[in-house]
Amino acid sequence: MKLGFAEEYTNNVKLDKELILNSKTGIVLNSGIHPYITVDNLLHFLPSIDIEFDQYESGKTYNNYSESRNRVDVVMFNDSLYQCILDGTTGIQPDTNSNIWLLTNKESLVIKSWIEKVKDKAFSDLYLSKRLINSQYIYENGESNVALPNNYSGWVFESKGSDYITIVLNEISVQATTTNPISLYVINRGKLVDTLTLHPKNGELFFEEINYSFSGPGRWIFAIDSREVKTNFGWVDELKHDGFICYPVSGIGDTPESSKFTYNNVSNGFGFNVSVSLNSDSYIKYNFQNFTSYVKACFEYMTLLMFSANSHQRSNRTENGINKDMLLMETKDLDANTSVKRYFQELKEAKKVIQKSFDTQIGYEGGFDVEVISV
């Protein structure tokens, strides 16, 4: 969801196309908020724009500035300023392709920088930064030598309640009766994503540090070539864990990715140290429209705070035109219908939206438990 401004006539500066929006194309930040917040006032309080950008170089690779936030992805070309909007751009002149380069100006870039700060605060306020949901060991200390059936054996991990989580396998144990390295195949939606290497200790319950992170829809299968392992055939309850589902599988096929895996509910010599975290980036990207009122309230509140502090020491408008006492009331008074009161009210409502988006195990309130359990 884009953030920008509706056209207004408070300043002669023409904002670039990325910033000019309407309510159907994004969140319009200068609509329905405090009248002090205009493009002209913003440009008088935000940092100085007397900075220089590098000239375009045909042999250099440029990336999407909106994602990189790196000044090198903005260039001068024929006395005009261009912003790269496509990663991996090389050898394409800025004035030849509007799908790769955006004609911009320094004023637009400074305002975009301020919008990014507002978005960062929104992430922080909504507790959408990476937050631990669950962390635990899943294992059994196998004692009987058993030859695993079929071609491949492993475990499946899936998100539970929401796809907006990241799962990390911190450690993995495979009680294979060998000391030779074995391959661990990572499969998602019929594709071999990775091949890791494990080092078993001849049937010993040995947890090897892996730190493998994954997220996204579908089953994530972690499998090895079927072989002899130590196991007790412990019963597996795949639904007992908060934030994720996991269970053993057995596969038949010529390759790991083409094999047909079937579910079973008894252990097979694997052990895991698992952590699960809320994945904020994907949630915000696809649900930003649900927070329109909060984002606008946050933008209003932060901007009035910036006006009040005049932190960049650029404007005398708090002496001429913008009333200091009114700014103080708008940013401090929680009793009247002020910017700060609206901000906290919208923050409360936004948190309710998040709470409804996840199942009860991974709601926005509460902490987490660290458990050490057996299968």
C-alpha positions in Angstrom: 0.0 0.0 0.0 1.5 3.3 -1.1 1.6 6.4 1.1 1.5 9.9 -0.4 -0.4 13.1 -0.9 -3.4 14.5 -2.7 -2.6 17.4 -5.0 -2.6 20.7 -3.1 -1.6 24.2 -3.9 0.4 25.4 -0.9 3.8 25.2 -2.7 5.2 25.6 -6.2 7.1 22.3 -5.8 5.7 19.5 -8.0 6.0 16.2 -6.1 6.9 13.1 -8.2 4.4 10.5 -9.4 5.2 8.1 -6.6 3.9 10.6 -4.0 0.8 11.9 -5.7 -2.1 9.6 -4.8 -5.8 9.4 -4.3 -7.8 7.3 -1.8 -8.1 4.5 -4.4 -4.4 4.1 -5.0 -3.0 4.5 -1.5 -3.2 6.2 1.9 -3.5 10.0 1.4 -1.6 11.5 4.3 -2.7 15.1 3.9 -6.5 14.4 3.8 -8.6 14.5 6.9 -5.8 15.6 9.3 -4.7 18.7 11.0 -4.7 21.8 8.7 -1.1 22.7 9.8 0.1 19.7 7.9 0.7 20.9 4.3 3.4 20.2 1.8 4.7 23.8 2.2 5.0 23.5 6.0 6.6 20.1 5.8 9.3 21.4 3.4 10.0 24.3 5.8 10.6 22.0 8.8 12.2 18.9 7.2 16.0 18.8 6.7 17.8 20.9 4.2 17.9 19.7 0.7 21.2 21.2 -0.4 22.7 17.8 -1.1 24.3 16.5 -4.2 23.7 13.2 -6.0 26.1 11.2 -8.1 25.9 11.4 -11.9 24.4 8.3 -13.7 27.0 5.7 -14.7 26.1 3.2 -17.5 28.2 0.4 -16.1 26.9 0.6 -12.6 24.0 -1.6 -11.2 21.2 0.3 -9.4 18.4 -1.1 -7.2 14.9 0.0 -6.2 15.4 3.1 -4.0 12.1 2.6 -2.2 13.4 -0.7 -0.9 17.1 0.0 -0.5 16.8 3.6 0.9 20.3 4.0 -0.4 21.3 7.4 -1.9 23.4 5.8 -4.6 20.1 4.6 -6.3 19.2 8.2 -7.0 21.2 9.8 -9.8 21.6 13.0 -11.8 21.2 12.7 -15.6 21.0 15.7 -18.0 20.5 18.0 -15.0 17.4 16.0 -13.8 17.1 13.8 -10.8 16.0 10.2 -11.3 15.1 7.4 -8.8 15.6 3.8 -9.7 12.5 1.7 -9.2 13.7 -1.8 -10.3 16.4 -3.9 -8.7 19.4 -4.9 -10.8 19.2 -2.1 -13.3 22.3 -1.8 -15.5 23.0 0.2 -18.7 19.5 1.7 -19.1 19.5 5.5 -19.3 17.1 7.2 -16.9 15.3 9.2 -19.5 14.5 6.2 -21.7 12.3 3.9 -19.5 9.7 5.2 -17.0 9.1 1.6 -15.8 12.7 1.5 -14.4 13.5 5.2 -13.6 11.2 7.7 -11.9 11.7 11.4 -12.5 11.9 13.0 -9.1 13.3 16.0 -7.1 15.0 16.7 -3.8 11.8 17.9 -2.1 10.0 14.6 -2.9 13.0 12.6 -1.6 13.0 14.4 1.7 9.3 13.9 2.2 9.7 10.2 1.4 12.4 9.9 4.0 10.0 11.4 6.6 7.2 9.0 5.5 9.6 6.1 6.1 10.2 7.3 9.6 6.5 7.3 10.2 6.2 3.7 8.8 9.0 2.6 11.1 7.1 4.0 14.1 3.9 2.2 12.9 5.8 -1.1 12.8 7.2 -0.5 16.3 3.9 0.6 17.8 1.9 -2.3 16.5 4.5 -4.9 17.8 5.0 -6.1 14.2 8.7 -6.2 14.5 10.0 -9.8 14.7 8.5 -11.3 17.9 9.0 -14.7 19.4 5.9 -16.8 19.6 7.3 -20.2 20.6 10.6 -21.9 21.3 11.0 -25.6 22.2 12.8 -28.9 21.8 11.0 -31.8 20.1 12.8 -35.1 20.4 13.0 -38.6 21.9 16.1 -40.5 23.0 15.9 -43.5 20.7 17.1 -46.9 21.9 16.0 -49.4 19.2 17.8 -49.8 15.9 15.1 -49.5 13.1 15.5 -49.4 9.3 13.3 -46.6 8.1 10.9 -47.6 5.3 10.6 -46.4 1.7 13.1 -44.1 -0.1 13.0 -41.0 2.1 12.1 -40.2 5.7 11.7 -36.8 7.4 9.4 -34.3 9.1 7.0 -31.7 7.8 6.7 -28.2 9.3 3.7 -25.9 8.6 2.5 -22.6 10.0 -0.5 -22.9 12.3 -3.2 -20.2 12.4 -1.5 -17.8 10.0 1.1 -17.9 7.2 2.6 -14.7 8.6 5.2 -16.4 10.7 8.9 -17.4 10.3 10.1 -20.8 11.6 13.7 -21.4 12.5 15.2 -24.8 13.0 18.0 -23.8 15.4 19.3 -27.4 15.9 18.6 -30.8 14.3 19.4 -34.2 15.6 19.2 -37.4 13.5 20.0 -40.6 15.4 21.4 -42.4 12.3 23.6 -45.3 13.1 26.6 -43.9 11.2 29.3 -41.3 11.5 29.3 -40.4 7.8 27.8 -37.0 6.8 24.2 -37.3 5.4 22.2 -35.0 3.2 19.1 -33.3 4.5 16.8 -32.2 1.7 14.6 -29.1 2.2 11.4 -29.4 0.0 8.6 -26.9 -0.4 5.7 -27.2 -2.8 7.4 -29.9 -4.9 10.7 -28.0 -5.3 14.1 -28.8 -3.7 14.9 -25.5 -1.9 18.1 -26.5 -0.2 20.4 -29.4 0.7 22.0 -29.2 4.1 24.6 -31.5 5.6 24.2 -33.3 9.0 26.9 -35.1 11.0 25.3 -37.9 13.0 27.2 -39.5 16.0 26.4 -43.2 15.4 22.9 -43.2 17.0 23.7 -40.6 19.7 21.2 -37.9 20.5 23.3 -35.1 19.2 21.9 -31.7 18.3 23.8 -30.0 15.6 23.5 -26.2 15.1 21.7 -25.4 11.8 19.9 -22.0 12.2 17.8 -22.6 9.1 15.0 -20.1 8.6 11.9 -20.5 6.4 8.5 -19.0 5.9 5.7 -19.0 3.4 2.7 -21.2 2.4 2.8 -24.9 1.9 4.4 -27.9 3.6 8.1 -27.6 4.3 9.6 -31.1 4.3 13.0 -31.9 5.8 14.0 -35.4 4.7 17.0 -37.8 4.4 17.6 -41.0 2.5 15.9 -43.8 4.5 18.4 -45.6 6.7 18.9 -47.3 10.0 18.2 -45.0 13.0 17.7 -45.3 16.7 14.1 -44.6 17.7 11.4 -45.6 20.3 8.4 -45.1 17.9 7.0 -42.4 20.3 3.6 -41.0 19.5 3.5 -37.6 17.8 0.8 -35.1 18.4 1.2 -32.7 15.4 -1.3 -30.1 16.8 0.1 -29.6 20.3 2.6 -26.8 19.4 1.9 -23.0 19.3 2.2 -21.3 15.9 3.2 -24.4 13.9 2.3 -28.0 13.0 4.9 -30.7 12.6 4.8 -34.5 12.0 6.9 -37.3 10.5 6.6 -38.4 6.9 7.8 -41.1 4.6 8.4 -40.7 0.9 8.5 -42.9 -2.2 10.1 -41.6 -5.4 13.3 -41.3 -7.4 14.2 -37.8 -6.0 13.2 -36.0 -2.8 11.3 -33.3 -4.6 9.3 -35.7 -6.8 8.5 -38.2 -4.1 5.0 -38.7 -2.7 5.2 -38.2 1.1 2.7 -39.8 3.4 1.9 -38.8 7.0 2.5 -41.0 10.0 2.3 -40.3 13.7 5.3 -42.2 15.2 8.8 -40.7 15.7 11.6 -41.7 13.3 14.9 -40.7 15.0 14.7 -36.9 14.3 14.9 -34.2 16.9 14.5 -30.4 16.6 15.1 -27.2 18.5 12.4 -24.9 17.0 11.7 -21.2 17.3 8.7 -19.5 15.7 8.3 -15.7 15.3 5.7 -13.3 14.0 6.7 -12.3 10.4 5.8 -8.6 10.3 7.0 -7.7 6.8 4.6 -9.9 4.9 1.6 -9.0 7.2 2.1 -5.2 6.8 2.7 -5.5 3.1 -0.6 -7.2 2.4 -2.7 -5.7 5.1 -1.6 -2.1 5.3 -5.0 -0.9 4.0 -6.5 -2.2 7.3 -4.5 0.4 9.2 -5.3 3.5 7.2 -6.8 5.5 10.1 -3.9 4.6 12.4 -1.2 5.4 9.8 -2.8 8.8 9.2 -3.1 9.5 12.9 0.5 8.4 13.4 1.7 10.7 10.6 -0.3 13.6 12.0 1.0 13.2 15.5 4.7 12.7 14.5 4.6 15.7 12.1 3.1 18.0 14.7 5.8 16.8 17.2 8.4 17.6 14.6 6.9 21.1 14.0 6.8 21.7 17.8 10.5 20.6 18.3 11.7 22.3 15.1 14.4 19.6 15.4 16.2 20.6 12.2 16.3 24.3 13.1 15.0 25.4 9.7 11.8 27.3 10.2 10.5 30.3 12.1 6.9 29.4 11.4 6.3 28.7 15.1 6.8 32.4 15.6 4.9 33.4 12.5 1.7 31.5 11.7 1.9 28.2 13.6 0.8 28.7 17.2 3.2 27.1 19.7 0.6 26.7 22.4 -1.7 24.9 19.9 1.1 22.5 18.9 1.7 21.8 22.6 -1.9 21.0 23.2 -2.2 18.8 20.1 0.8 16.7 21.1 0.3 16.6 24.9 -3.4 16.9 25.9 -5.2 13.6 26.2 -8.5 15.0 27.4 -9.5 17.1 24.4 -10.0 15.8 20.8 -6.3 16.3 20.0 -3.8 14.7 17.7 -2.2 12.7 20.5 -5.6 11.4 21.7 -6.6 10.3 18.2 -3.3 8.6 17.8 -3.7 6.5 20.8 -7.3 5.7 20.0 -6.4 4.5 16.5 -3.4 2.5 17.8 -5.8 0.6 20.1 -8.2 -0.1 17.2 -5.3 -1.2 15.0 -4.1 -3.7 17.6 -7.6 -5.2 17.6 -7.3 -5.8 13.9 -4.1 -7.6 14.4 -5.5 -9.7 17.2 -8.3 -10.9 14.9 -5.8 -11.8 12.2 -4.0 -14.6 14.1 -5.3 -17.6 16.1 -5.3 -17.4 19.9 -1.8 -18.9 20.2 -0.2 -16.0 18.4 -2.3 -13.0 19.3 -0.6 -9.7 20.0 -0.8 -9.8 23.8 1.0 -12.1 26.2 4.4 -13.7 26.3 5.7 -17.1 25.3 6.8 -20.4 27.0 10.0 -22.2 26.5 9.5 -25.9 26.9 11.7 -29.0 26.8 9.5 -32.0 25.9 9.7 -35.4 24.4 7.8 -36.6 21.4 
